[in-house]
Amino acid sequence: MESPSYGFPRTRRLSTAADFQRVFEQPCKSADYYLTVLARTNGETYPRLGLAIARRQIRNASDRNRVKRLIRESFRLQQQALGGLDFVVMARSAAIQADHETIRSSLHKHWENLVRRCKPSWSSSSNSIST
């Protein structure tokens, strides 16, 4: 049995403005105090991630980089269970004060919620999201 890949190659990233625009047009949305996550099916068998961390929300570059690193890490570890969805993650200013575990927990809830809501035909019972 092949072990799952936890990499984050270019094929797993939203890279063009058109990719982002497609998600922004008709998204499934999940939001809380720290993050807003938009999702949309992509017609592929793998998920892709885009980050839209605004300088207006998180002024300090090191804080933005920390939040982006936590988001990418969570995505990498959960991508096997996320199916063919494109995700765009946006941070709110409250994410600056949140510790790592709070951000991870928030993302875990968003991933579960969006997989369940945005792709009801995809069986998430066989590929449940683990913590």
Rosetta constraint file for C-alpha pairs under 8 A:
AtomPair CA 4 CA 80 HARMONIC 7.26 0.50
AtomPair CA 6 CA 76 HARMONIC 5.30 0.50
AtomPair CA 6 CA 77 HARMONIC 5.98 0.50
AtomPair CA 6 CA 79 HARMONIC 7.72 0.50
AtomPair CA 7 CA 76 HARMONIC 6.31 0.50
AtomPair CA 8 CA 12 HARMONIC 6.08 0.50
AtomPair CA 8 CA 13 HARMONIC 7.68 0.50
AtomPair CA 8 CA 76 HARMONIC 6.27 0.50
AtomPair CA 9 CA 13 HARMONIC 7.24 0.50
AtomPair CA 11 CA 48 HARMONIC 7.26 0.50
AtomPair CA 12 CA 46 HARMONIC 7.39 0.50
AtomPair CA 12 CA 47 HARMONIC 6.25 0.50
AtomPair CA 12 CA 48 HARMONIC 4.25 0.50
AtomPair CA 12 CA 49 HARMONIC 6.24 0.50
AtomPair CA 13 CA 48 HARMONIC 4.87 0.50
AtomPair CA 13 CA 49 HARMONIC 4.83 0.50
AtomPair CA 13 CA 50 HARMONIC 5.95 0.50
AtomPair CA 14 CA 19 HARMONIC 5.78 0.50
AtomPair CA 14 CA 20 HARMONIC 6.59 0.50
AtomPair CA 14 CA 48 HARMONIC 5.98 0.50
AtomPair CA 14 CA 49 HARMONIC 5.58 0.50
AtomPair CA 14 CA 50 HARMONIC 4.83 0.50
AtomPair CA 14 CA 86 HARMONIC 7.57 0.50
AtomPair CA 15 CA 19 HARMONIC 6.71 0.50
AtomPair CA 15 CA 20 HARMONIC 7.79 0.50
AtomPair CA 15 CA 50 HARMONIC 7.34 0.50
AtomPair CA 16 CA 20 HARMONIC 6.66 0.50
AtomPair CA 17 CA 21 HARMONIC 6.00 0.50
AtomPair CA 18 CA 22 HARMONIC 6.05 0.50
AtomPair CA 19 CA 23 HARMONIC 6.73 0.50
AtomPair CA 20 CA 24 HARMONIC 6.28 0.50
AtomPair CA 20 CA 50 HARMONIC 7.18 0.50
AtomPair CA 20 CA 88 HARMONIC 7.27 0.50
AtomPair CA 21 CA 25 HARMONIC 6.09 0.50
AtomPair CA 22 CA 26 HARMONIC 7.28 0.50
AtomPair CA 23 CA 27 HARMONIC 5.55 0.50
AtomPair CA 23 CA 38 HARMONIC 6.90 0.50
AtomPair CA 23 CA 39 HARMONIC 6.25 0.50
AtomPair CA 23 CA 40 HARMONIC 5.62 0.50
AtomPair CA 23 CA 86 HARMONIC 6.91 0.50
AtomPair CA 23 CA 87 HARMONIC 7.34 0.50
AtomPair CA 23 CA 88 HARMONIC 7.19 0.50
AtomPair CA 24 CA 38 HARMONIC 7.31 0.50
AtomPair CA 26 CA 40 HARMONIC 7.24 0.50
AtomPair CA 27 CA 38 HARMONIC 5.47 0.50
AtomPair CA 27 CA 39 HARMONIC 5.29 0.50
AtomPair CA 27 CA 40 HARMONIC 5.42 0.50
AtomPair CA 28 CA 38 HARMONIC 5.60 0.50
AtomPair CA 28 CA 39 HARMONIC 5.11 0.50
AtomPair CA 28 CA 40 HARMONIC 6.23 0.50
AtomPair CA 28 CA 114 HARMONIC 6.78 0.50
AtomPair CA 28 CA 117 HARMONIC 7.31 0.50
AtomPair CA 28 CA 118 HARMONIC 5.96 0.50
AtomPair CA 29 CA 36 HARMONIC 7.24 0.50
AtomPair CA 29 CA 37 HARMONIC 5.89 0.50
AtomPair CA 29 CA 38 HARMONIC 4.63 0.50
AtomPair CA 29 CA 39 HARMONIC 6.50 0.50
AtomPair CA 29 CA 114 HARMONIC 7.33 0.50
AtomPair CA 30 CA 36 HARMONIC 5.84 0.50
AtomPair CA 30 CA 37 HARMONIC 5.24 0.50
AtomPair CA 30 CA 38 HARMONIC 6.46 0.50
AtomPair CA 30 CA 110 HARMONIC 5.95 0.50
AtomPair CA 30 CA 113 HARMONIC 7.20 0.50
AtomPair CA 30 CA 114 HARMONIC 6.84 0.50
AtomPair CA 31 CA 35 HARMONIC 5.80 0.50
AtomPair CA 31 CA 36 HARMONIC 4.19 0.50
AtomPair CA 31 CA 37 HARMONIC 6.15 0.50
AtomPair CA 31 CA 110 HARMONIC 7.52 0.50
AtomPair CA 32 CA 36 HARMONIC 6.44 0.50
AtomPair CA 32 CA 106 HARMONIC 7.63 0.50
AtomPair CA 33 CA 92 HARMONIC 7.19 0.50
AtomPair CA 33 CA 94 HARMONIC 6.69 0.50
AtomPair CA 33 CA 95 HARMONIC 7.97 0.50
AtomPair CA 34 CA 91 HARMONIC 6.18 0.50
AtomPair CA 34 CA 92 HARMONIC 5.22 0.50
AtomPair CA 34 CA 93 HARMONIC 7.17 0.50
AtomPair CA 34 CA 94 HARMONIC 5.35 0.50
AtomPair CA 34 CA 95 HARMONIC 4.83 0.50
AtomPair CA 34 CA 98 HARMONIC 7.75 0.50
AtomPair CA 34 CA 103 HARMONIC 7.34 0.50
AtomPair CA 34 CA 106 HARMONIC 7.48 0.50
AtomPair CA 35 CA 89 HARMONIC 6.99 0.50
AtomPair CA 35 CA 90 HARMONIC 5.79 0.50
AtomPair CA 35 CA 91 HARMONIC 4.55 0.50
AtomPair CA 35 CA 92 HARMONIC 5.57 0.50
AtomPair CA 35 CA 95 HARMONIC 7.20 0.50
AtomPair CA 35 CA 106 HARMONIC 7.49 0.50
AtomPair CA 35 CA 107 HARMONIC 7.85 0.50
AtomPair CA 36 CA 89 HARMONIC 5.93 0.50
AtomPair CA 36 CA 90 HARMONIC 5.12 0.50
AtomPair CA 36 CA 91 HARMONIC 6.29 0.50
AtomPair CA 36 CA 92 HARMONIC 7.49 0.50
AtomPair CA 37 CA 87 HARMONIC 6.71 0.50
AtomPair CA 37 CA 88 HARMONIC 5.73 0.50
AtomPair CA 37 CA 89 HARMONIC 4.50 0.50
AtomPair CA 37 CA 90 HARMONIC 6.21 0.50
AtomPair CA 37 CA 110 HARMONIC 6.81 0.50
AtomPair CA 38 CA 87 HARMONIC 5.56 0.50
AtomPair CA 38 CA 88 HARMONIC 5.12 0.50
AtomPair CA 38 CA 89 HARMONIC 6.43 0.50
AtomPair CA 39 CA 85 HARMONIC 6.31 0.50
AtomPair CA 39 CA 86 HARMONIC 5.40 0.50
AtomPair CA 39 CA 87 HARMONIC 4.45 0.50
AtomPair CA 39 CA 88 HARMONIC 6.43 0.50
AtomPair CA 39 CA 114 HARMONIC 6.74 0.50
AtomPair CA 39 CA 118 HARMONIC 7.10 0.50
AtomPair CA 40 CA 85 HARMONIC 5.45 0.50
AtomPair CA 40 CA 86 HARMONIC 5.31 0.50
AtomPair CA 40 CA 87 HARMONIC 6.80 0.50
AtomPair CA 40 CA 118 HARMONIC 6.58 0.50
AtomPair CA 41 CA 84 HARMONIC 5.81 0.50
AtomPair CA 41 CA 85 HARMONIC 4.28 0.50
AtomPair CA 41 CA 86 HARMONIC 6.00 0.50
AtomPair CA 41 CA 118 HARMONIC 7.10 0.50
AtomPair CA 41 CA 119 HARMONIC 7.00 0.50
AtomPair CA 42 CA 47 HARMONIC 7.71 0.50
AtomPair CA 42 CA 84 HARMONIC 5.62 0.50
AtomPair CA 42 CA 85 HARMONIC 5.26 0.50
AtomPair CA 42 CA 86 HARMONIC 5.79 0.50
AtomPair CA 43 CA 84 HARMONIC 6.15 0.50
AtomPair CA 43 CA 85 HARMONIC 7.78 0.50
AtomPair CA 44 CA 84 HARMONIC 5.03 0.50
AtomPair CA 44 CA 85 HARMONIC 7.75 0.50
AtomPair CA 45 CA 83 HARMONIC 5.91 0.50
AtomPair CA 45 CA 84 HARMONIC 4.68 0.50
AtomPair CA 46 CA 79 HARMONIC 7.60 0.50
AtomPair CA 46 CA 80 HARMONIC 7.79 0.50
AtomPair CA 46 CA 82 HARMONIC 7.43 0.50
AtomPair CA 46 CA 83 HARMONIC 5.24 0.50
AtomPair CA 46 CA 84 HARMONIC 4.59 0.50
AtomPair CA 46 CA 85 HARMONIC 7.05 0.50
AtomPair CA 47 CA 79 HARMONIC 6.42 0.50
AtomPair CA 47 CA 82 HARMONIC 5.98 0.50
AtomPair CA 47 CA 83 HARMONIC 5.51 0.50
AtomPair CA 47 CA 84 HARMONIC 4.75 0.50
AtomPair CA 47 CA 85 HARMONIC 4.74 0.50
AtomPair CA 47 CA 86 HARMONIC 5.60 0.50
AtomPair CA 47 CA 87 HARMONIC 7.57 0.50
AtomPair CA 48 CA 84 HARMONIC 7.82 0.50
AtomPair CA 48 CA 85 HARMONIC 6.52 0.50
AtomPair CA 48 CA 86 HARMONIC 4.75 0.50
AtomPair CA 48 CA 87 HARMONIC 6.17 0.50
AtomPair CA 49 CA 75 HARMONIC 7.55 0.50
AtomPair CA 49 CA 86 HARMONIC 5.97 0.50
AtomPair CA 49 CA 87 HARMONIC 4.88 0.50
AtomPair CA 49 CA 88 HARMONIC 6.01 0.50
AtomPair CA 49 CA 89 HARMONIC 7.74 0.50
AtomPair CA 50 CA 86 HARMONIC 7.72 0.50
AtomPair CA 50 CA 87 HARMONIC 5.98 0.50
AtomPair CA 50 CA 88 HARMONIC 4.56 0.50
AtomPair CA 50 CA 89 HARMONIC 6.41 0.50
AtomPair CA 51 CA 68 HARMONIC 7.22 0.50
AtomPair CA 51 CA 88 HARMONIC 5.56 0.50
AtomPair CA 51 CA 89 HARMONIC 5.10 0.50
AtomPair CA 51 CA 90 HARMONIC 6.41 0.50
AtomPair CA 52 CA 88 HARMONIC 6.75 0.50
AtomPair CA 52 CA 89 HARMONIC 6.00 0.50
AtomPair CA 52 CA 90 HARMONIC 4.99 0.50
AtomPair CA 52 CA 91 HARMONIC 7.49 0.50
AtomPair CA 53 CA 57 HARMONIC 7.50 0.50
AtomPair CA 53 CA 58 HARMONIC 7.44 0.50
AtomPair CA 53 CA 64 HARMONIC 6.75 0.50
AtomPair CA 53 CA 68 HARMONIC 7.57 0.50
AtomPair CA 53 CA 89 HARMONIC 7.53 0.50
AtomPair CA 53 CA 90 HARMONIC 5.28 0.50
AtomPair CA 53 CA 91 HARMONIC 5.55 0.50
AtomPair CA 54 CA 58 HARMONIC 6.37 0.50
AtomPair CA 54 CA 90 HARMONIC 7.49 0.50
AtomPair CA 54 CA 91 HARMONIC 7.35 0.50
AtomPair CA 55 CA 59 HARMONIC 4.99 0.50
AtomPair CA 55 CA 60 HARMONIC 7.64 0.50
AtomPair CA 55 CA 61 HARMONIC 7.95 0.50
AtomPair CA 55 CA 64 HARMONIC 7.75 0.50
AtomPair CA 57 CA 91 HARMONIC 7.20 0.50
AtomPair CA 57 CA 92 HARMONIC 5.77 0.50
AtomPair CA 57 CA 93 HARMONIC 4.81 0.50
AtomPair CA 58 CA 63 HARMONIC 6.75 0.50
AtomPair CA 58 CA 64 HARMONIC 5.98 0.50
AtomPair CA 58 CA 91 HARMONIC 7.85 0.50
AtomPair CA 58 CA 92 HARMONIC 7.38 0.50
AtomPair CA 58 CA 93 HARMONIC 5.53 0.50
AtomPair CA 58 CA 96 HARMONIC 6.96 0.50
AtomPair CA 59 CA 63 HARMONIC 7.65 0.50
AtomPair CA 59 CA 64 HARMONIC 7.52 0.50
AtomPair CA 60 CA 64 HARMONIC 6.42 0.50
AtomPair CA 61 CA 65 HARMONIC 6.08 0.50
AtomPair CA 62 CA 66 HARMONIC 6.14 0.50
AtomPair CA 63 CA 67 HARMONIC 6.30 0.50
AtomPair CA 63 CA 96 HARMONIC 6.24 0.50
AtomPair CA 64 CA 68 HARMONIC 6.16 0.50
AtomPair CA 65 CA 69 HARMONIC 6.01 0.50
AtomPair CA 66 CA 70 HARMONIC 6.28 0.50
AtomPair CA 67 CA 71 HARMONIC 6.25 0.50
AtomPair CA 67 CA 91 HARMONIC 7.77 0.50
AtomPair CA 67 CA 95 HARMONIC 7.29 0.50
AtomPair CA 67 CA 96 HARMONIC 7.72 0.50
AtomPair CA 68 CA 72 HARMONIC 6.13 0.50
AtomPair CA 69 CA 73 HARMONIC 6.09 0.50
AtomPair CA 70 CA 74 HARMONIC 6.18 0.50
AtomPair CA 70 CA 100 HARMONIC 7.22 0.50
AtomPair CA 70 CA 103 HARMONIC 7.31 0.50
AtomPair CA 70 CA 104 HARMONIC 7.13 0.50
AtomPair CA 71 CA 75 HARMONIC 6.16 0.50
AtomPair CA 71 CA 89 HARMONIC 7.92 0.50
AtomPair CA 71 CA 103 HARMONIC 7.97 0.50
AtomPair CA 71 CA 104 HARMONIC 7.68 0.50
AtomPair CA 71 CA 107 HARMONIC 7.39 0.50
AtomPair CA 72 CA 76 HARMONIC 6.05 0.50
AtomPair CA 73 CA 77 HARMONIC 6.30 0.50
AtomPair CA 74 CA 78 HARMONIC 6.15 0.50
AtomPair CA 74 CA 104 HARMONIC 6.53 0.50
AtomPair CA 74 CA 107 HARMONIC 7.10 0.50
AtomPair CA 74 CA 108 HARMONIC 7.64 0.50
AtomPair CA 75 CA 79 HARMONIC 5.55 0.50
AtomPair CA 78 CA 82 HARMONIC 6.60 0.50
AtomPair CA 78 CA 129 HARMONIC 6.45 0.50
AtomPair CA 78 CA 130 HARMONIC 7.38 0.50
AtomPair CA 79 CA 83 HARMONIC 7.27 0.50
AtomPair CA 80 CA 127 HARMONIC 7.43 0.50
AtomPair CA 81 CA 124 HARMONIC 6.95 0.50
AtomPair CA 81 CA 127 HARMONIC 5.12 0.50
AtomPair CA 81 CA 128 HARMONIC 6.14 0.50
AtomPair CA 81 CA 129 HARMONIC 5.68 0.50
AtomPair CA 82 CA 111 HARMONIC 7.14 0.50
AtomPair CA 82 CA 115 HARMONIC 6.26 0.50
AtomPair CA 82 CA 129 HARMONIC 7.98 0.50
AtomPair CA 83 CA 115 HARMONIC 7.71 0.50
AtomPair CA 83 CA 122 HARMONIC 7.47 0.50
AtomPair CA 85 CA 115 HARMONIC 7.91 0.50
AtomPair CA 85 CA 119 HARMONIC 7.92 0.50
AtomPair CA 91 CA 95 HARMONIC 6.45 0.50
AtomPair CA 94 CA 98 HARMONIC 6.70 0.50
AtomPair CA 95 CA 103 HARMONIC 7.29 0.50
AtomPair CA 98 CA 102 HARMONIC 5.96 0.50
AtomPair CA 98 CA 103 HARMONIC 6.53 0.50
AtomPair CA 99 CA 103 HARMONIC 6.57 0.50
AtomPair CA 100 CA 104 HARMONIC 6.20 0.50
AtomPair CA 101 CA 105 HARMONIC 6.00 0.50
AtomPair CA 102 CA 106 HARMONIC 6.09 0.50
AtomPair CA 103 CA 107 HARMONIC 6.15 0.50
AtomPair CA 104 CA 108 HARMONIC 6.09 0.50
AtomPair CA 105 CA 109 HARMONIC 6.36 0.50
AtomPair CA 106 CA 110 HARMONIC 6.33 0.50
AtomPair CA 107 CA 111 HARMONIC 6.06 0.50
AtomPair CA 108 CA 112 HARMONIC 6.28 0.50
AtomPair CA 108 CA 129 HARMONIC 7.86 0.50
AtomPair CA 108 CA 131 HARMONIC 7.31 0.50
AtomPair CA 109 CA 113 HARMONIC 6.00 0.50
AtomPair CA 110 CA 114 HARMONIC 5.98 0.50
AtomPair CA 111 CA 115 HARMONIC 6.04 0.50
AtomPair CA 112 CA 116 HARMONIC 6.18 0.50
AtomPair CA 112 CA 129 HARMONIC 6.79 0.50
AtomPair CA 113 CA 117 HARMONIC 6.12 0.50
AtomPair CA 114 CA 118 HARMONIC 5.47 0.50
AtomPair CA 114 CA 119 HARMONIC 7.73 0.50
AtomPair CA 115 CA 119 HARMONIC 5.74 0.50
AtomPair CA 115 CA 120 HARMONIC 7.51 0.50
AtomPair CA 115 CA 124 HARMONIC 7.30 0.50
AtomPair CA 116 CA 120 HARMONIC 5.81 0.50
AtomPair CA 116 CA 124 HARMONIC 7.24 0.50
AtomPair CA 123 CA 127 HARMONIC 7.26 0.50
AtomPair CA 124 CA 128 HARMONIC 5.44 0.50
AtomPair CA 124 CA 129 HARMONIC 7.98 0.50
